[in-house]
């Protein structure tokens, strides 16, 4: 099932915002450029948006816009993680339990400070481990694949991980809906990179 879209005209009517506001938020990266979807219609080209995501984002913007600046909103909604180093102590106290970090460190070595990309991989490791759907080797194998391809993974992509007849497989998609419905394939986990990055950017 495809993600439901809403036209720009409908969006402006429903939310009672102006064309200028919408594109100002786009320029400030408060609304991701990927959400502006061009489609051919009978009258030419029209812009559409993923309905649920854009309506939720605009509600949040309107709720906050009188208390924070556009730049602060941009930082809040940006899924760019600031480049920095985080102490091991902070990670254990604020992000993941120490026993999970120790499991990660048993594979990748222990550090007193981790960079922001490493924190992202640690969070993915935690999410996979806590799901209870993977063995340790599968988790490490998948993290290695994410590391190898991290530079080309788009911010709005979701990694859907499945198992069929005992075999683990996964794919990237821009939508959470199934690309091909297969009753024999069980969805084990969906890793939403936008949400993971947003979570990390708020705590570091």
Protein Blocks (a to p, Z undefined) as FASTA:
>chain_A
ZZddddfklmmmmnopafklmmmmmmnomacfklmccdddfklpaddddfklmmmmmmmm
mmmmmmpcfklmmmmmpccdcdddddfklmmmmmmcfklmmmmmmmnopafbdcfklmmm
mmmmmmmmmnopacfklmmmmmmmmmmmmmmmcfkbccddddeehiacddddfbfbdfbd
cfkbccfbdcdfklmmmmmmmmZZ
